[in-house]
Amino acid sequence: MHKILVVDDEKSILEMLKYCLEHEGYMVLTAETGEMAKNWVKEVKLDLAIVDLGLPDISGLQVCEFIKEDPKTRATPIIILTGNTSNDARIKGNSCANAELFLNKPIEIADLRKAVAAILEKSEKKKLLLRNSFKARLD
């Protein structure tokens, strides 16, 4: 079962995302602050993080940087949620957070489902290629 961390300070959005993703069969962990998110990242091997940029304690970009800076979690794919549709926000997010995708709020649930499934499938293929590469080197 894939483990997904959803980070958003808006409780209604957090609960809606949790419900929709659990309905698809994912295990969903939630955090309302950046520090809570960082604690989950330290404790649990995640398959995906969905992070809102606007958090009350630290920015969502800092959470993303935390994930990408650690060699143990660097390969974790990230979807950034934002109400800011400017190109500046996307450029900063890509350069700082190395995110796979940006989704604008309000979120279309169908888009979220497709994005999550596609990113997790791509991540699984990448892991399989790495395993096969290491196995070939050992043989």
C-alpha positions as CSV (number, residue, x, y, z in Angstrom):
1,M,0.0,0.0,0.0
2,H,1.4,3.4,-1.0
3,K,1.9,5.9,1.8
4,I,1.1,9.5,1.0
5,L,1.8,12.5,3.2
6,V,-0.6,15.4,2.7
7,V,0.4,18.8,4.2
8,D,-2.1,21.6,4.4
9,D,-3.1,24.1,7.1
10,E,-6.7,24.2,5.9
11,K,-8.4,21.4,7.8
12,S,-11.3,21.1,5.3
13,I,-8.9,20.6,2.4
14,L,-6.7,18.2,4.4
15,E,-9.8,16.1,5.3
16,M,-11.1,16.2,1.7
17,L,-7.8,15.1,0.3
18,K,-7.4,12.4,2.9
19,Y,-10.9,11.0,2.2
20,C,-10.4,11.0,-1.6
21,L,-7.0,9.4,-1.5
22,E,-8.0,6.7,1.1
23,H,-11.0,6.0,-1.2
24,E,-8.4,5.1,-3.9
25,G,-6.7,2.7,-1.5
26,Y,-3.7,4.8,-0.3
27,M,-2.6,5.1,3.3
28,V,-2.7,8.8,4.0
29,L,-0.8,10.7,6.7
30,T,-1.7,14.3,7.4
31,A,0.1,17.3,8.8
32,E,-1.2,20.8,9.4
33,T,2.2,22.4,9.9
34,G,5.6,22.1,8.3
35,E,7.2,20.8,11.5
36,M,4.6,18.0,11.7
37,A,5.3,17.1,8.1
38,K,9.1,17.0,8.8
39,N,8.4,14.6,11.7
40,W,6.4,12.3,9.5
41,V,9.2,12.3,6.9
42,K,11.7,11.3,9.5
43,E,9.5,8.5,10.9
44,V,7.8,6.9,7.8
45,K,9.0,5.8,4.4
46,L,6.8,7.8,2.1
47,D,5.8,7.1,-1.5
48,L,4.6,10.6,-2.2
49,A,4.3,14.0,-0.5
50,I,1.6,16.5,-1.3
51,V,2.6,19.9,0.2
52,D,0.8,23.2,0.3
53,L,3.1,26.2,0.0
54,G,1.3,28.3,2.6
55,L,1.9,26.8,6.0
56,P,1.7,28.6,9.3
57,D,5.1,27.8,10.7
58,I,7.5,27.2,7.8
59,S,6.9,27.4,4.1
60,G,5.9,24.4,2.1
61,L,9.1,25.0,0.0
62,Q,11.1,24.4,3.2
63,V,9.3,21.1,3.8
64,C,10.1,20.1,0.2
65,E,13.7,21.1,0.6
66,F,13.9,19.0,3.8
67,I,12.6,16.0,1.8
68,K,15.0,16.5,-1.1
69,E,18.1,17.3,0.9
70,D,18.1,13.9,2.8
71,P,19.6,11.0,0.7
72,K,17.1,8.7,2.3
73,T,14.1,10.7,1.1
74,R,15.5,12.5,-1.9
75,A,13.7,10.2,-4.4
76,T,10.3,10.9,-2.8
77,P,8.1,12.5,-5.4
78,I,6.4,15.8,-4.4
79,I,3.2,17.5,-5.6
80,I,3.0,21.2,-4.6
81,L,-0.4,22.7,-3.9
82,T,-0.7,26.4,-4.3
83,G,-3.2,29.2,-4.7
84,N,-0.5,31.3,-6.3
85,T,-0.7,30.7,-10.1
86,S,2.3,33.0,-11.0
87,N,5.2,31.7,-13.0
88,D,7.5,33.1,-10.3
89,A,6.0,30.6,-7.8
90,R,6.5,27.7,-10.2
91,I,10.1,28.7,-11.0
92,K,11.0,29.0,-7.3
93,G,9.2,25.8,-6.5
94,N,11.0,23.8,-9.2
95,S,14.4,25.2,-8.4
96,C,14.1,24.9,-4.6
97,A,11.9,21.9,-4.2
98,N,12.4,19.8,-7.3
99,A,8.7,19.1,-7.4
100,E,7.2,16.7,-9.9
101,L,4.0,18.7,-10.3
102,F,2.1,21.8,-9.2
103,L,-1.6,21.7,-8.7
104,N,-3.6,25.0,-8.2
105,K,-6.2,25.4,-5.6
106,P,-9.1,24.8,-5.8
107,I,-8.2,21.3,-6.7
108,E,-10.2,19.1,-9.1
109,I,-10.4,15.7,-7.4
110,A,-10.3,13.9,-10.8
111,D,-7.0,15.8,-11.6
112,L,-5.6,14.9,-8.2
113,R,-6.4,11.2,-8.7
114,K,-4.8,11.1,-12.2
115,A,-1.7,13.0,-11.0
116,V,-1.2,10.8,-8.0
117,A,-1.6,7.6,-10.0
118,A,0.7,8.8,-12.7
119,I,3.5,9.9,-10.3
120,L,3.4,6.7,-8.3
121,E,3.5,4.6,-11.5
122,K,6.5,6.6,-12.7
123,S,8.2,6.3,-9.3
124,E,7.6,2.5,-9.3
125,K,9.1,2.2,-12.8
126,K,12.2,4.2,-11.7
127,K,12.7,2.0,-8.6
128,L,12.4,-1.2,-10.8
129,L,15.0,0.2,-13.2
130,L,17.4,1.0,-10.4
131,R,16.9,-2.5,-8.9
132,N,17.6,-4.1,-12.2
133,S,20.6,-1.9,-12.7
134,F,22.1,-2.9,-9.4
135,K,21.3,-6.5,-10.0
136,A,23.1,-6.4,-13.4
137,R,26.1,-4.9,-11.7
138,L,26.2,-7.7,-9.1
139,D,25.9,-10.5,-11.7
